[in-house]
Amino acid sequence: MSQTPDFDPASVRIRPAATVMLVRPAASTIEVFMMRRTTKAAFAGGMYVFPGGAVDDEDSSYEMASIRECFEEAGVLLARDAAGRTVRFDEPMAKARFADHRRRVHAGDLSMTRVLADEGFVAQTEELVWVAHWITPFGEVRRFDTRFFVVAMPDDQEPLHDHIETVDSLWVTPSDALRRARAGELLMLPPTIANLEFLAAHESVDSVIEAARKVGAPPRILPKVRWADDGRIDALLMPGDPGYDDILER
């Protein structure tokens, strides 16, 4: 990215967004679900991310936005039935019905709240644990105020990228994802790497959830861009880095 004379970074609106990390047990550790965004995407093109996106007008909260985005992008419905059981997709008719729901929600023809109401489900909003809070740096053409949540992956569902906004997906241990990111195999943004580092410190889903709950309200993290004289990025500074406080916050 570079600055252009006709671009006014002060005109960029910061949009609320939500992201959810789906975690499941693996051999002596945990795995997290990640997807690769299409290179055609206007934001984070080609990057490996967790399911998520901007909060829509119909979303009642960041948590509901996470649930909708998770359903749209990964095909995972974070909800429980009247008996408190997580939703199951292991029956062919149910799988086909929810695939149609997913398509219609993604197209904007059906709301997430309507799906839940019609099916008699309750969203798992209280089980989503807010663990990180990042804001896109001033100077980007798209900026988001993003809350990262973590939740246990439901049984009897299998996530899959949508082949529209995301073109690949995988279950990966946090440590392996970090190793592959350092090797340049998986491209990631700083917030994704930071959240993987949080996950990598834990060997069980229960440990991750417990640690996330202890975070409370996460501190807001706002990286700052330092520009070179030629209009290109000289450095991306994080809170605590030398020179960070010398850059005015926007």
C-alpha positions as CSV (number, residue, x, y, z in Angstrom):
1,M,0.0,0.0,0.0
2,S,1.2,3.5,-0.7
3,Q,-0.3,7.0,-0.3
4,T,-1.8,8.7,-3.3
5,P,-2.5,12.4,-3.8
6,D,-6.2,11.9,-4.4
7,F,-6.8,9.7,-1.3
8,D,-8.0,11.3,1.9
9,P,-7.4,8.8,4.7
10,A,-9.5,11.0,7.1
11,S,-12.5,10.3,5.0
12,V,-12.4,6.5,5.7
13,R,-15.2,5.4,8.0
14,I,-14.3,2.8,10.7
15,R,-16.8,0.0,10.5
16,P,-17.6,-2.4,13.3
17,A,-16.6,-6.0,12.5
18,A,-16.5,-9.4,14.3
19,T,-14.4,-12.5,13.9
20,V,-14.8,-15.9,15.5
21,M,-12.1,-18.5,16.2
22,L,-13.5,-22.0,16.0
23,V,-11.4,-24.4,18.1
24,R,-11.6,-28.1,18.5
25,P,-9.5,-30.8,20.3
26,A,-6.6,-32.5,18.4
27,A,-4.0,-35.0,19.5
28,S,-2.5,-33.5,22.7
29,T,-3.4,-30.0,21.5
30,I,-6.0,-27.9,19.7
31,E,-6.8,-26.9,16.2
32,V,-8.4,-23.7,14.8
33,F,-10.3,-23.3,11.6
34,M,-8.9,-20.9,9.0
35,M,-9.8,-19.8,5.5
36,R,-8.0,-18.1,2.7
37,R,-9.7,-15.0,1.3
38,T,-9.9,-14.7,-2.5
39,T,-7.1,-12.5,-4.0
40,K,-10.0,-10.5,-5.5
41,A,-11.1,-9.3,-2.1
42,A,-10.9,-5.6,-1.4
43,F,-9.6,-6.3,2.1
44,A,-7.0,-8.9,3.1
45,G,-6.9,-10.5,-0.3
46,G,-5.1,-13.8,-0.3
47,M,-4.8,-13.8,3.5
48,Y,-5.6,-16.7,5.8
49,V,-8.2,-15.5,8.3
50,F,-10.8,-16.7,10.8
51,P,-14.5,-16.5,9.7
52,G,-15.8,-12.9,10.2
53,G,-16.7,-9.6,8.6
54,A,-18.5,-6.3,9.0
55,V,-21.4,-5.9,11.4
56,D,-24.6,-5.5,9.3
57,D,-27.6,-3.2,10.2
58,E,-29.7,-6.3,11.0
59,D,-27.1,-7.7,13.4
60,S,-28.1,-7.0,17.0
61,S,-24.6,-7.3,18.4
62,Y,-21.0,-8.2,17.5
63,E,-21.8,-11.7,18.7
64,M,-24.7,-12.0,16.3
65,A,-22.5,-10.7,13.5
66,S,-20.0,-13.4,14.4
67,I,-22.7,-16.1,14.2
68,R,-24.0,-14.8,10.9
69,E,-20.5,-14.5,9.3
70,C,-19.6,-18.0,10.6
71,F,-22.7,-19.4,9.0
72,E,-22.2,-17.5,5.7
73,E,-18.4,-18.1,5.3
74,A,-17.8,-21.4,7.0
75,G,-21.3,-23.1,7.1
76,V,-21.2,-23.5,10.9
77,L,-24.3,-22.6,12.8
78,L,-23.5,-21.6,16.4
79,A,-26.9,-22.3,17.9
80,R,-28.7,-24.7,20.2
81,D,-32.1,-26.3,20.1
82,A,-34.8,-26.2,22.8
83,A,-33.2,-29.1,24.6
84,G,-29.8,-27.2,24.7
85,R,-28.1,-29.4,22.1
86,T,-25.9,-27.8,19.4
87,V,-27.2,-27.9,15.9
88,R,-26.5,-31.1,14.0
89,F,-26.0,-31.4,10.2
90,D,-25.3,-35.1,10.1
91,E,-28.7,-36.0,8.6
92,P,-29.0,-35.6,4.8
93,M,-32.3,-33.6,4.8
94,A,-31.1,-31.2,7.5
95,K,-27.8,-30.8,5.7
96,A,-29.6,-29.8,2.5
97,R,-32.0,-27.5,4.3
98,F,-29.2,-25.6,6.1
99,A,-27.2,-25.4,2.9
100,D,-30.1,-23.6,1.4
101,H,-30.4,-21.3,4.5
102,R,-26.7,-20.5,4.1
103,R,-27.0,-19.6,0.5
104,R,-29.9,-17.3,1.1
105,V,-28.4,-15.6,4.1
106,H,-25.2,-15.1,2.1
107,A,-27.2,-13.6,-0.7
108,G,-29.1,-11.3,1.7
109,D,-32.5,-12.9,0.9
110,L,-32.9,-14.3,4.5
111,S,-31.8,-12.9,7.8
112,M,-29.9,-14.9,10.4
113,T,-32.5,-14.1,13.1
114,R,-35.2,-15.4,10.8
115,V,-33.3,-18.7,10.3
116,L,-33.0,-19.1,14.1
117,A,-36.6,-18.2,14.7
118,D,-38.0,-20.6,12.1
119,E,-35.9,-23.4,13.3
120,G,-36.6,-22.8,17.0
121,F,-32.9,-22.3,17.8
122,V,-31.1,-20.0,20.2
123,A,-27.9,-18.4,19.1
124,Q,-24.8,-19.2,21.2
125,T,-24.0,-15.6,21.8
126,E,-23.2,-16.1,25.5
127,E,-20.7,-18.8,24.6
128,L,-18.7,-16.6,22.3
129,V,-15.9,-15.2,24.4
130,W,-14.4,-11.8,23.4
131,V,-10.7,-12.1,23.5
132,A,-9.1,-9.4,21.4
133,H,-9.9,-5.9,20.0
134,W,-8.1,-4.5,17.0
135,I,-8.6,-1.4,14.9
136,T,-7.2,-1.1,11.3
137,P,-4.5,1.6,11.1
138,F,-5.2,5.1,9.9
139,G,-4.2,5.3,6.2
140,E,-5.8,2.1,5.0
141,V,-8.6,2.5,2.4
142,R,-10.8,0.2,4.5
143,R,-10.8,0.3,8.3
144,F,-12.5,-1.9,10.8
145,D,-13.0,-1.9,14.6
146,T,-12.9,-5.7,15.0
147,R,-13.7,-7.9,18.0
148,F,-12.2,-11.4,18.0
149,F,-14.2,-14.1,19.7
150,V,-13.3,-17.8,20.5
151,V,-15.8,-20.7,20.8
152,A,-15.7,-24.5,20.8
153,M,-16.5,-26.0,17.4
154,P,-20.0,-27.8,17.5
155,D,-20.1,-31.5,17.2
156,D,-21.7,-33.0,14.1
157,Q,-20.9,-30.0,11.8
158,E,-18.1,-29.7,9.4
159,P,-16.9,-26.2,8.3
160,L,-16.1,-25.4,4.6
161,H,-15.2,-22.2,2.9
162,D,-17.9,-20.6,0.8
163,H,-16.0,-20.6,-2.6
164,I,-17.0,-16.9,-3.0
165,E,-15.2,-14.7,-0.5
166,T,-13.0,-17.6,0.7
167,V,-11.3,-20.1,-1.6
168,D,-9.6,-22.6,0.7
169,S,-9.9,-23.7,4.3
170,L,-8.1,-25.9,6.8
171,W,-7.9,-27.1,10.4
172,V,-4.5,-26.3,11.8
173,T,-2.8,-26.2,15.1
174,P,-2.0,-22.7,16.2
175,S,1.8,-23.5,16.4
176,D,1.8,-25.0,12.9
177,A,-0.1,-22.0,11.5
178,L,2.5,-19.7,13.0
179,R,5.4,-21.7,11.7
180,R,3.8,-21.7,8.2
181,A,3.2,-18.0,8.4
182,R,6.9,-17.3,9.3
183,A,7.9,-19.5,6.4
184,G,5.7,-17.5,4.0
185,E,3.4,-20.4,3.3
186,L,0.3,-18.8,4.8
187,L,-0.1,-15.0,4.5
188,M,-1.6,-13.4,7.6
189,L,-2.3,-10.0,9.1
190,P,-0.9,-9.0,12.4
191,P,-4.1,-9.5,14.4
192,T,-4.4,-13.0,13.1
193,I,-0.9,-13.8,14.1
194,A,-1.4,-12.3,17.6
195,N,-4.5,-14.4,18.2
196,L,-2.8,-17.5,17.0
197,E,-0.1,-16.8,19.6
198,F,-2.7,-16.6,22.3
199,L,-4.2,-20.0,21.2
200,A,-0.8,-21.6,20.9
201,A,-0.2,-21.2,24.6
202,H,-3.0,-23.8,25.3
203,E,-3.4,-27.5,24.8
204,S,-7.1,-27.9,25.3
205,V,-10.3,-26.2,24.3
206,D,-11.3,-25.7,28.0
207,S,-8.0,-24.1,28.7
208,V,-8.4,-21.6,25.8
209,I,-12.0,-20.7,26.9
210,E,-11.0,-20.3,30.5
211,A,-8.1,-18.0,29.6
212,A,-10.3,-16.0,27.2
213,R,-12.8,-15.4,29.9
214,K,-10.1,-14.1,32.2
215,V,-9.2,-11.5,29.7
216,G,-12.3,-9.5,30.4
217,A,-12.7,-6.5,28.2
218,P,-9.6,-6.7,25.9
219,P,-7.5,-3.6,25.4
220,R,-7.9,-1.8,22.1
221,I,-4.9,-2.4,19.8
222,L,-4.4,0.2,17.1
223,P,-1.3,-0.3,14.9
224,K,0.1,2.8,13.4
225,V,1.7,3.2,10.0
226,R,4.9,5.2,9.6
227,W,5.2,6.5,6.0
228,A,8.4,7.0,4.1
229,D,9.1,10.1,2.1
230,D,8.2,8.3,-1.2
231,G,4.7,7.6,0.1
232,R,5.3,4.0,0.9
233,I,5.0,2.2,4.3
234,D,8.2,2.5,6.2
235,A,7.0,0.5,9.2
236,L,4.0,-0.8,11.0
237,L,4.3,0.1,14.7
238,M,2.5,-1.6,17.6
239,P,1.8,-0.1,21.0
240,G,5.1,-0.1,22.9
241,D,7.3,0.1,19.8
242,P,9.8,2.9,19.6
243,G,8.3,5.9,17.8
244,Y,4.7,4.6,18.2
245,D,3.7,7.6,20.4
246,D,5.2,10.1,18.0
247,I,2.6,9.2,15.4
248,L,-0.7,11.0,16.0
249,E,-3.7,8.7,16.5
250,R,-6.5,9.3,14.0
